[in-house]
Amino acid sequence: MSSDRNDVAQALWYVAPGRAEVREEVLLPPPTGSVCVRALHGALSRGTESLIFSGRVPKSEFDRMRAPFMAGAFPFPVKYGYSVVGRIETGPWELCGRIVFALHPHQTRLIIPGSVAVPLPEGVTAARAVLAANMETALNAVWDASPERGDRIAIVGVGVVGALVGYLCRRTIPDVHVTLVDINPAREQIARALGLNFAMPDAAPTECDLVVHASATASGLATALNLACDEAIVLELSWYGAGDVPVPLGGAFHSRRLRLISSQVGKVAPSHRGSWTRRARLEAALGYTADPQLDALLAPAVAFADLPARLSQILAPSSGVLCQLIDYP
């Protein structure tokens, strides 16, 4: 479905477990201070959107899980997503024609306040900029973890966010030794592309000063705890959705004085909250996407109109997709 009308957009809606559709909606005239953005590229957040697609958002999180400009209500139907890059078609003259990033559901045209449209800095391509939302999550995680110079760091779970945490640690903290850990040996290629070490769980380095868990599995969390040295931080970055997750807190967990802490992007990390706004954090994250090495995380683009038919395949655990790039007409 497509339309050349300026007052019409197509948006992706999750409508039932395992089912999505593209719906047409009429755009209202932009209010003062707003801009109309024609989408160029987007990205699926595989972890979060697979939970939404399968109807596994817990009732307790219905309100907290609402994304900017989301429509509908959990569990279904819901218009969801938070990574769109596009060109401003109408708005203040100084913004018209600019390429911007927005935290917005998957949609061909957007009407948003100009204040939330973040212009791409020099050197950031429109396609790679879709990583900004995940980069923001990774940046907040690094702030929460507070790694130090020379630390031995393991990242368990090589999805997009886990890989970006490792990338940021290597890039921003001097002399750290970073290893990505995953049960899929094909993830070694991603690690090498980002200049990082790789290991399968059985061969991963132990006695790590910091371990970040991002696999969203109970076995991955157990691995993360086992890789930590005494009094180390284990940062839990996974979001599991509905269901209980066993955590091995017996044995030597207490005698080793491990610190298991969580990180979530909804608020700026306490260590930076006094001097950073969410807008400034997003701008910083967008700037980090200038590195061409990060193209290794992008899967070949899928057309927006094909998403309903392709989602089951893309979001399947066996797909191997990291960041699914979306091309808009």
Secondary structure by P-SEA (a helix, b strand, c coil): cccccccbbbbbbbccccbbbbbbbbbccccccbbbbbbcccccaaaaaaaaaaccccccccccccccccccccccccccccbbbbbbccccccccccccccccccccccccccccccccccccccccccaaaaaaaaaaaaaaaccccccbbbbccccaaaaaaaaaaaacccbbbbbbbcccccaaaaaaaacbbbbccccccccccbbbbccccaaaaaaaaaaccccbbbbbccccccbbbbbcccccccccbbbbbbbbcccccccccccccaaaaaaaaaaaccccccccccccccccccccccccccccccccccbbbbbcc
